[in-house]
Amino acid sequence: MRNISFFALFLIFSSCTTGKKDKHSFQVQEGNCLFINGPLSLDLGAIEGADITLMNGDDVVPFDIDTTTNTLWFIHNTERTRSYCIETKTDSDRTAKKLSAIKKDGDLMLEKGNTSLVGYRYDMHYPPKGVDSIFKKSGYIHPILSPKGDTLTRTNAPDHWHHYGLWGPWTHTRIDTMRVDFWNLAEGQGTVLFKEFNAISEGAVSVGFNAAQEHIDFKTKSEPQIALNENLQVKLWDLERDDRYMLDYTTKFSTPLEKGILFEAYRYGGGLGMRFTERWHKDNCEVFTSEGEDRLTADGTNARWAIVRGESSDGKGTNGILFLSNPNNRMHPEPMRVWPIDGNDGRGDMFFEFCPIRHEEWQIEPNKVYELKYRMVVFEGELTKEEAEAYWQSFANPPHVEQISN
């Protein structure tokens, strides 16, 4: 497969100082590839982020500052020129916040303007009346909405009450000699629950959170124990398009157990799994992967990326999600679980998962931090295979950015 060269930032330091404004110029160097809008970062070095403006020609460019690393994040829009300028000591106002995180009835909603796009359930959710409360759950993502407002996730499907939108419990695990299942809640062996928010961020180009989650083992003799501590980091990026946005999903986890925990090889577990809307079935939902597989052949194969696309709610178009696996993930290109087209009594409902333990077990050593990184592009209409490859390349090979200096 050909290598595609993506964004590289080269800083061109200007000697110009106009009035009280110090200018630092840099340029986005674009390779011979299909260009896409996407997030880029710049180390500000000694420049204080509180009093700067990012310019592209005469246009003010929205940006966020990561104050812990003094890093500037912005969306490179391919309709802009490649030359940017950071102005310091300016009287211009910083770009106003336009993405927000709002708590509503136990959900943290990530919103663009007044439009909700993604929800994270931090309060306990209970299944419908008459269904065993053993299926109660917190710590999962739902809803994920398409840019025009179609709900793409599903929770508490009657065929799988334990399915919760987008989530990643481990299934067949072994603690000492005991098997513990954190996925299939009906057996009462374990669960994954929200503990607390470590951080919530809002800005001009992104909004997100870092949540602590606990994987709880109910099978211990005395009392439940924490088998895994997880930090779930989710960030939504505004791609400056009405038909797309980007969602980063990073899970970092460790076990406090003295002997660790074994993730047994199984077709479900961990990674990133999603139960799709009940509107999608065998006749109106498609899958395409980086390795050329489709809905009929993708299950059990490995991929760098996969597109899951289905009919929109008005029946007049399509929408869906591009799933990207990071090359540093275990077993990358990553194994997948894709439900068979004749599953669920012939309906062919849609479930997708990147499953890093599909073919090989994974021993998790005590007090060692493990990480899995994923990116999703939620889209309206069409997203081509060429664009999918471009998104993956920009995720897999982030730009090298030289530090700014005077």
Buried (B, 14 or more C-beta within 10 A) or exposed (E): EEEBEBBBBEBEEEEEEEEEBBBBBBBBEBEEBEBBBBBBBBBBBEBEBEEBBBBBEEEBBBBBBBEEEBBBBBBBBEEBEBEBBBBBEBEEEBBEEBBBBBEEEBBBBBBBEEEBBBBBBBEEBEBEEEEEEBBBBBBBBBBBBBBBBBBBBBBBBEEBBBBBBBBBBBBBBBBEEEBBBBBBBEBEBBBBBBBEBEEBBBBBBBBBBBBBBBBBBBBBEEEEBEBBBBBBBBBBBBBBBEBBBBBBBBBBBBBEBEEBBBBBBBBBBBBBBBBBBEBBBBEBBBBBBBBEBEBEEBBBBBBBBBBBBBBBBEEEBBBBBBBBBBBEBBBBBBBBBBBEBEBBEEBBBBBBBBBBBBEEEBEBEEEEEBBBBBBBBBBBBEBEBEBBBBBBBBBBBBBEBEEBEE
